[in-house]
Amino acid sequence: MSDAAHAHDDHSHGHPTGIMRWLTTTNHKDIGTMYLWFALIMLFSAGAMALLIRAELFQPGLQITNPDFFNQLTTMHGLIMVFGALMPAFTGFANWQVPLMIGAPDMAFPRMNNWSFWLLPVAGLMLISSFFLPGGAVAGGWTMYPPLFIQGGISYDLTILAVHILGLSSIMGSINIATTILNMRAPGLTMMKMPLFVWTWLITAYLLIATMPVLAGAVTMLLTDRNFGTHFFNAAGGGDPVMFQHIFWFFGHPEVYILILPAFGIVSSIIPTFARKPLFGYASMVYATASIAILSFIVWAHHMFTTGMPVTGQLFFMFSTMLIAVPTGVKVFNWVATMWKGSMTFETPMLFSIAFVCLFTIGGFSGLVLAVAPVDIQVHDTYYVVAHFHYVLVSGSLFTIFAGIYYWLPKWTGHMYDEKLGKLHFWLSVIGMNIVFFPMHFLGLAGMPRRIPDYALQFTEFNQIATVGAFIFGFSQLIFLAVVLKAIRGGAKATDRVWEGAEGLEWTLPSPAPYHTFETAPVVK
Amino acid sequence: MTEKRTGKYRTSIILAALAIGLFLFTLYSGLK
């Protein structure tokens, strides 16, 4: 690989400064930075909602919220975390890293990239401001099921519009990413030489292009049911509310993989670096990622076992869901095999990655439990499900976002982060996260329903433990903010390679990466 | 690479057409 870094790259050719720089920028690094800051703001907003939820659940009875506001909190927490925090964070990584990893000067469509980002704050503002509308924010759950979603007030229309805008942003972003990967790779960088992060994002982009329009169709039908007298989902007019669930989950299950495949890519970059060994089974990782993506389209009705499905349907969706454990198992095996007999060191990115491998596997196993139709019928809509998807999305997606930021922050800022604070953030997060979510398995198995502000007395102890964990986990994220700000302001100078075992085109660039990079394409041998 | 970069319009149009097609097909499925 050639060193394509040029000192003269590090200027901005008289581009606007101040706020206009950020409003008009077409630079992938600027846009990546904005995605990541937006995601962090949304993480803290929806995290504050989670802390309110947990504070209410500290004891039985109603303390600080009324039931309707509680439902608004759970709904908005889910919507904002999925669409406002996790998805934009991974798109931020894609913006920063994909051009650097494939030796491209920028994304394929830089102006569309700017639009993709600036749609997000508009939609985010619409979602959060709906709390202040008459009747409050949406309270029908992030899944937007009718009939509740057909009956609510003006905030429901605003949320539908926000979801449309978020979907448009995602589709534009993913077309840009897929086109960049397919057309802008450096000479010699064949598909099977691409870093796994690039592969996982290519597959994720296809998933987004194939599923976000389906969600857009579903919410368009909700909108016309609400405002234009149609009866797609209104049983009173001959519509079918269960059809919404089928359409929603045809989007919703691949969405889970949209939130986890880029995480797999990040971990697959980090573990080889800190194990100082090449990734074990690269080709099998690629095929496993593609298999997971394909299978994600034929499992959607496992979210609907209680809607009254024929037994053959239940069996099909049960077994197809279990099948996903095979490629996922291949991946976990490969990460462990990469670490096997490696010269491992345990910097913060590696700690988060190892925690990911262990804890995501717990989330995967509880997913297998839920795939068993008769078990799912018992624990459907209980805290067991809440425990399951938080193990997947917190210790899965969120932990890898932290890992990725610690890993690439020196390349982005030119400064090493504070390792001691990073490790403190890791240990508080991993301990806090388990204290919040592990007891929820027991609550769910004992029958505590989700989305309920009050509960029977026998659930008190586990809820109190979970709330204490939530506050530890929530406030420890302030350490993360401090680490990031500290690294931006200064600190030990990062070397170009940053990590001893790091491989790939991005590490051939200076730290911080210049404003313009790879204007002359590097040649990959 | 220049050749590849002109191909970006073709790639993006195909992907955008796929997205619009899926959106319309979803609405059509709802009408049936």
Interface residues (C-beta under 8 A of the other chain):
Chain A: A108 F109 I171 S174 I175 N176 A178 T179 T180 L182 N183 M184 R185 A186 P187 I209 A210 M212 P213 V214 A216 G217 A218 T220 M221 F232 M243 I247 A521
Chain B: M1 K4 R5 G7 K8 T11 S12 L15 A16 L18 A19 I20 G21 L22 F23 L24 F25 T26 L27 S29 G30
